Amino acid sequence: MGYMMLSAQCYSCGAVFMSNPSRVPSLRLPDETQVVFCRSCVEVANPTRIANGLSPIPTAGAYEAEEVS
């Protein structure tokens, strides 16, 4: 048994952070590049999304290690 985490740079603020690669909020750009977002940026964006009638971006388990076998 072990744990898997992704070290990445937030596309929005540039901060380096650790996340679960299976659950971290991400977006695929038109050039097929996939970018990820840190917890702080998602927490800032969610109230605006809700105010605009969109569902919040889920973060459950997105920033914790994933157990793998």
N, C-alpha and C positions, 0 to 999 in steps of 0.2 A: 504494500500500500504506500501511496505517496500523495503529494499535493501538487496541483498545477496552478500557476498564476501567470498573468501576462503583465509585463512591464511595458508601459506605453506612454506616449506624450499626448495630452489632450489637444484635440484639434481646435478647440475654442480658446483656451487660455494659455496653452503651452506647458502646463505643469506636467511633470512626470509622476505617474501613479501606478499602483498595482491593482489588478482586477482579475475577475474570472473570465477567461476568453470566450466561454460559452454564453455568458449573460451580460457582458458589458454593453451599455448603449452604444450603438455604432450607426454609421450612415455610409452608403456606397455612393461615391461621387460619379458624375457622368464619365470620367475617364477610368472607371472601375476601381479606383483606389478606395479602400475601406478605411474610414477614420473612426476614432473612438472619443468618448467624452468622459471627463472625470465627474465624480459625485457632486462636487461643488457647482459645476456648470449646469448639471442636470437639475439640481435643487433650485438654482436661480431660474432656469427656464420653465420648470413645471407650473408655477403660478400663472405665468403669462399664457402657457398653453391652455390651462383650465379656463382662464378668463376669455380666451378666444374660442371656447367650445371644443377644444381638443382634449383627448385623454392624456393624463400625465405619463411621462416616460417611466416605465417600471425600473426599479433599482434593486429589488429583492435578490440577494445573493450575487449581485453584480461586482461587488468589491471585496468578496471573501474568497479564500482559496477553495478550489474544487478538488475533492478527494478522487483519486484515480487508482486503478489496480494494475 
